[in-house]
Amino acid sequence: MSAPLVSVIVPNYNYGRSIGLCVEAALAQTYPNVEVIVVDDCSTDDSAAIAAAAGARVVSTGVNGGVAVARNLGAELSSGEILVFLDSDVAMHPDAVAKSVELLGSGQGYGAICGTYEPEPLIRDSLIEEYRSLQQYYLLLKSEGVITTVHTAILAIPRRVFDEVGPFNPILRHTEDQDYGRRISERYTVLSSLEVRGRHDHDDTVRIVLDKVFARARLAVPLILGRRHLQGGFVTGPRAGASLAAPLTVAALAAPALWGPVWTLLPLALFVLGVWGDLDMYREVRRHRGRLFLGYFVAVNFLVNLTVFAAIGVAGVQWLCSKRFRHLYDPQPRPELAAKTAAGPGVAAGASGAGVAAGASRG
C-alpha cells in the first residue's frame, strides 16, 4: 500500500527570518509522500519569495485575514489525506511527519497529533527567545499524553476529521487553536506526543512576548469559563497560584510603609511562594542552562505572571460588560472559504477586519 499524501500547510506573515528553515525541514522529511503549501497572508517582507525559492508551493490570501484564514485556505487547496499544520517559525525534525502518520494509524483512535518543541530556539540570538523556548518546552513536556486542546505549531489531523470538525474560526487571531481544541476534543482523542518534535524560533523582544501573553490570556478567559475542565496554560491548573503570587507580591511592597518594617517579610514570602509554585519548571531550567540563566528566567517569568494577572482582570471587566465577549466561542455556522483556487483572494466570508484582537497573523 502506498503512503498517503501528507499536505504540510504553513501560514505565513512576515516570517522571512525563519520561513526558509521551516520549508527546508518540511521538504527533508523521511516520510516519502509530502507536499508543502505556504499560505502567505499578504506579507510585507520577502518571506513569500524565500518560501518559493526553498521549494514550497506558495499561495496568497489576497487580504490579510489572520492565521485561521490562512490555515483554512491551505486545507482547501491541498490534496493530502493527512493535513499537517505547521507554523512558519518551526523547523520539524526529519521524522516528525512519519511519526505523526504512524501515531494516527496506530489504531488508538487519535483524531489529531500535536508535536512539541526542543528547549533551544531555532535561531539563537536573544535571551528572551531562550526563556520562551524553555518555558514552552516545559509546559508541553508536562502536557504529554491525551489533552483537551491543541497546539498548532505542529498539528497532524486526517482530512476526514478536519472536514467533520470544520475549519478554524476565521474571526480569531490569537486563540483559534484553543477554540479548535475544544471542538475537536469533543469528538476525538487528541494526543500531545514527544515523538513529534521541532525547533521553534520565538519572538526576540520582551515587549512582543508580553503583548502576546496578554492577548492570549485575555481571550482564553471566556473559553475557560465556558469549559472549566480545559487544561494547560497560565490561567488553569496548578500554575494559577504562581500567577496570582506575582501581583500580590507587588501589592505587598506597600505593607512596610503602612504597618511597619516587620512587614518587609510579606512581599518576600509571597515572592518565594510564587517561585515555589513553579519550582518544577525552575529545576528544569537549571538543568538545561545553569544557575546564572535561571536568575534571568525567574525575573522574566515574574513579569509574565504579572501580565497574565492583568489580562485576567481586563477579561473579567469585559466578561461583565460585553455580551459579545462572553459568547466569543459560541458555535457558529461553518464559514465558506471565498477562494476555491490559488488565484482567488482566499479570505473566509466575514473574516476581513473582524479579528477579535489586533496584531498580525502568526506563522
VEXTIRO-553275 format. One line per field, with one value per residue (C-alpha): residue in one letter; chain; x, y, z. Coordinates in steps of 0.001 Angstrom, whole numbers, plus 500000, padded with zeros to 6 digits. Example, Ala and Ser with C-alpha at 12.3 -4.5 7.8 and 13.67 -1.06 7.14 Angstrom:
BEGIN
type = (A  S)
mol = (A  A)
east = (512300  513670)
north = (495500  498940)
up = (507800  507140)
END
This chain:
BEGIN
type = (M  S  A  P  L  V  S  V  I  V  P  N  Y  N  Y  G  R  S  I  G  L  C  V  E  A  A  L  A  Q  T  Y  P  N  V  E  V  I  V  V  D  D  C  S  T  D  D  S  A  A  I  A  A  A  A  G  A  R  V  V  S  T  G  V  N  G  G  V  A  V  A  R  N  L  G  A  E  L  S  S  G  E  I  L  V  F  L  D  S  D  V  A  M  H  P  D  A  V  A  K  S  V  E  L  L  G  S  G  Q  G  Y  G  A  I  C  G  T  Y  E  P  E  P  L  I  R  D  S  L  I  E  E  Y  R  S  L  Q  Q  Y  Y  L  L  L  K  S  E  G  V  I  T  T  V  H  T  A  I  L  A  I  P  R  R  V  F  D  E  V  G  P  F  N  P  I  L  R  H  T  E  D  Q  D  Y  G  R  R  I  S  E  R  Y  T  V  L  S  S  L  E  V  R  G  R  H  D  H  D  D  T  V  R  I  V  L  D  K  V  F  A  R  A  R  L  A  V  P  L  I  L  G  R  R  H  L  Q  G  G  F  V  T  G  P  R  A  G  A  S  L  A  A  P  L  T  V  A  A  L  A  A  P  A  L  W  G  P  V  W  T  L  L  P  L  A  L  F  V  L  G  V  W  G  D  L  D  M  Y  R  E  V  R  R  H  R  G  R  L  F  L  G  Y  F  V  A  V  N  F  L  V  N  L  T  V  F  A  A  I  G  V  A  G  V  Q  W  L  C  S  K  R  F  R  H  L  Y  D  P  Q  P  R  P  E  L  A  A  K  T  A  A  G  P  G  V  A  A  G  A  S  G  A  G  V  A  A  G  A  S  R  G)
mol = (A  A  A  A  A  A  A  A  A  A  A  A  A  A  A  A  A  A  A  A  A  A  A  A  A  A  A  A  A  A  A  A  A  A  A  A  A  A  A  A  A  A  A  A  A  A  A  A  A  A  A  A  A  A  A  A  A  A  A  A  A  A  A  A  A  A  A  A  A  A  A  A  A  A  A  A  A  A  A  A  A  A  A  A  A  A  A  A  A  A  A  A  A  A  A  A  A  A  A  A  A  A  A  A  A  A  A  A  A  A  A  A  A  A  A  A  A  A  A  A  A  A  A  A  A  A  A  A  A  A  A  A  A  A  A  A  A  A  A  A  A  A  A  A  A  A  A  A  A  A  A  A  A  A  A  A  A  A  A  A  A  A  A  A  A  A  A  A  A  A  A  A  A  A  A  A  A  A  A  A  A  A  A  A  A  A  A  A  A  A  A  A  A  A  A  A  A  A  A  A  A  A  A  A  A  A  A  A  A  A  A  A  A  A  A  A  A  A  A  A  A  A  A  A  A  A  A  A  A  A  A  A  A  A  A  A  A  A  A  A  A  A  A  A  A  A  A  A  A  A  A  A  A  A  A  A  A  A  A  A  A  A  A  A  A  A  A  A  A  A  A  A  A  A  A  A  A  A  A  A  A  A  A  A  A  A  A  A  A  A  A  A  A  A  A  A  A  A  A  A  A  A  A  A  A  A  A  A  A  A  A  A  A  A  A  A  A  A  A  A  A  A  A  A  A  A  A  A  A  A  A  A  A  A  A  A  A  A  A  A  A  A  A  A  A  A  A  A  A  A  A  A  A  A  A  A  A  A  A  A  A  A  A)
east = (500000  501406  501938  499035  499847  500561  499924  502098  500286  502320  500564  502984  503039  506428  508450  511293  513756  512617  510411  513335  514428  510799  510246  513619  512908  509397  510773  513553  511175  511903  508239  508128  504938  504733  503540  504341  501970  502863  499838  501129  498818  499901  503391  505255  508692  510311  509161  506892  509784  512065  509492  509110  512892  513105  510731  507277  504105  503151  499607  498195  495115  494754  493726  495336  492841  494810  496306  492964  492043  495450  495199  491684  492744  495713  493438  491061  493830  495696  495325  496595  494693  496510  496990  499959  499543  502988  503894  506320  508795  509118  511582  510413  512719  513220  510933  508132  505701  506483  505886  502611  501325  502362  500503  497374  497387  498142  494551  494302  491558  493558  491885  494912  498577  500303  504067  506361  509410  513054  514312  516557  515172  515572  517634  519574  520043  518282  517785  514005  513905  515874  513351  510352  511773  512455  509104  507153  509273  508418  504684  504481  506610  504135  501150  502398  499559  495863  494907  491700  493179  495573  498871  499122  502851  502897  499421  498632  494999  493299  491367  488168  488449  489119  486132  483919  485045  485131  487686  489411  487265  488338  487476  490036  493649  495198  493114  491959  493967  492199  488833  489726  490980  487648  485760  487894  488297  484519  484596  488111  491112  493955  497497  500437  503483  507155  507948  506894  509305  510759  512644  510699  512007  510260  509812  513022  511857  510292  507603  506317  506324  504361  501935  501175  500879  498402  496299  496114  495424  492650  490995  491292  489135  485682  486691  487849  484786  482621  484593  486255  487999  490125  493723  497053  498404  498793  495199  494282  495656  498366  500164  497320  498693  502098  500454  498454  501509  503188  500609  500217  503991  503816  500838  502611  505517  503347  502956  506138  505147  501645  502303  505996  509335  508393  506021  509033  508925  505465  506426  509471  507279  504821  507647  509022  505507  505332  508711  507563  504524  506829  509626  509482  509858  512784  514520  514175  515615  518569  519238  519393  521014  522512  522039  523001  520337  517857  518010  517040  514323  512739  512726  511079  508614  507598  506775  504851  502800  502017  500915  498650  497015  496439  494932  492555  491492  490730  488931  486838  485602  484890  483041  480731  480215  480295  477844  479927  482999  481057  479831  483066  483379  479746  479203  478891  477725  480593  482176  482677  486031  485726  488595  488499  491749  495214  494435  491494  491650  491193  489571  486792  483489  483239  486849  488431  488648  486773  489712  488995  492442  494797  498009  499407  498735  501123  503250)
north = (500000  503411  506028  508514  512028  514425  518131  520368  523709  526699  530022  532935  536633  538369  535369  535845  535150  531554  530501  529138  526858  525805  524829  523115  520943  520121  519033  516979  514629  510907  510342  509721  511498  515152  518388  521746  524682  528087  530364  533920  536316  539393  539686  542958  541322  538846  535719  534517  534663  532874  530091  529675  529571  526880  524679  525291  525968  529500  530899  534157  535006  538201  540167  539890  537860  536110  532709  530865  532159  531135  527614  527169  528249  525878  522993  523945  523960  520874  517302  515221  512591  513920  517614  518847  522436  523883  527350  529229  529682  525935  523512  519918  517037  514844  512101  514364  513624  509901  509732  511659  509323  506307  507557  508445  504931  503159  502091  504157  506344  509571  512415  514705  514565  517619  517958  519521  521823  521456  523510  525563  528067  527567  530760  531586  535359  536734  535847  536244  533564  531275  531985  531360  528138  526653  527811  526319  523167  522624  523265  520879  518305  518284  518022  514870  512436  512997  516686  518672  521411  521557  523342  524137  524746  521121  519603  516490  515692  513382  515314  513406  514672  518236  518086  516792  519264  522161  524896  527176  530074  532929  535745  534544  535653  534580  531760  529915  526899  526739  527072  524323  522125  522485  521495  518540  517038  516853  514192  512743  511956  514457  513322  515552  513484  513951  511752  514548  517421  520559  523745  526986  530488  532513  536283  538138  541110  541189  543623  541324  538318  540175  541587  538068  536654  539411  538960  535176  535090  537682  535886  532499  533575  533252  529861  528615  529988  528184  524954  524744  521419  522845  522083  523822  527341  530080  530585  526994  524218  524447  527339  529701  530059  531149  533702  535112  535376  537918  540744  540020  540463  543870  544947  543806  546199  548881  546877  548128  551780  551121  548792  548948  547353  543881  543645  543714  539938  539791  540590  538330  535492  535973  536017  532770  531305  532181  530588  527505  527225  526975  525086  522080  524336  526169  522871  522007  525396  524986  521514  522854  526259  526562  528993  532217  531908  530689  534126  535792  533216  533800  537575  537331  534749  537169  539774  537163  536238  539925  540205  537177  538642  541973  540157  538208  541440  543120  539995  539977  543500  542558  539438  541558  544341  542677  540049  539594  538750  536246  534464  534719  530934  530048  527631  529484  528467  526865  529579  529049  529979  532652  531325  527920  528261  529644  532640  533733  536082  533215  535127  533468  535292  537883  537408  540553  543235  541120  539931  539894  541172  543436  542027  540191  536535  534021  531723)
up = (500000  499043  501722  501863  500732  503597  502994  505155  505436  506587  507315  506959  507711  507599  508769  506304  509085  509627  506692  504659  507521  508041  504400  504015  507066  505816  502437  504057  505882  505885  505027  501246  500149  501208  499618  501221  500804  502230  502568  502638  504483  502476  503949  503527  503649  501248  503101  500273  497803  500276  500707  496951  496464  499147  497144  498604  496657  497691  497581  498918  500954  498923  502018  505443  507466  510180  510790  510882  507424  506073  507508  506144  502666  502773  503689  500888  498290  499483  498232  501157  503123  506191  506967  508975  510106  510733  511995  509784  512647  513307  511699  512183  512960  509858  511213  512517  509657  509698  513463  513100  510382  512447  515533  513550  512082  515350  515953  519157  517720  517698  515812  515982  516943  518415  518290  520876  520906  521760  524744  522429  519877  516155  515830  518998  519125  522233  525890  525689  522980  525267  528032  525809  524381  527797  529161  526248  526285  529941  529523  526562  528361  531230  528886  527138  526533  525885  526004  525644  523480  520523  519984  516328  515848  514641  514286  512230  511502  508978  506354  507189  510786  509663  507317  510135  512804  510360  509683  512165  513323  510984  513419  515990  515645  518954  520415  517298  518487  521861  520164  517694  520516  522290  519160  518093  521581  521936  519188  519074  521242  520827  521652  522549  521640  522485  519477  517099  517602  516113  516926  517336  516595  519290  519430  520203  522323  525783  524611  521861  524186  526882  524283  523036  526555  527443  524309  524544  528292  527924  525045  526763  529706  528076  526682  530100  531902  529388  529709  533113  532561  529731  530642  530261  530050  532653  533728  534558  536708  539400  537650  538542  542085  540826  538531  541446  543717  541398  541725  545432  545806  544116  546249  549414  548752  550371  553584  555360  554803  556124  559051  559892  558949  560151  557157  554822  555037  553435  549802  550160  551416  548547  546003  547444  547276  543578  542946  544841  542569  539548  541283  538983  535941  537524  538224  534528  533545  535872  534496  530930  531394  534891  537788  536017  533336  535956  537617  534331  533746  537186  536638  533208  534453  537210  534536  532561  535642  536239  532615  532930  536038  534272  531288  533520  535217  531896  530703  533872  533148  529533  530677  532839  530308  526889  525731  522589  524693  526825  523698  521716  521406  520900  517984  514687  511223  509327  507169  503459  502011  499376  497304  495644  493738  494401  492232  494405  497383  499834  502698  504646  504485  507210  508346  506906  509570  512104  514191  517908  518795  516926  515551  512577  511989  513480  511406)
END
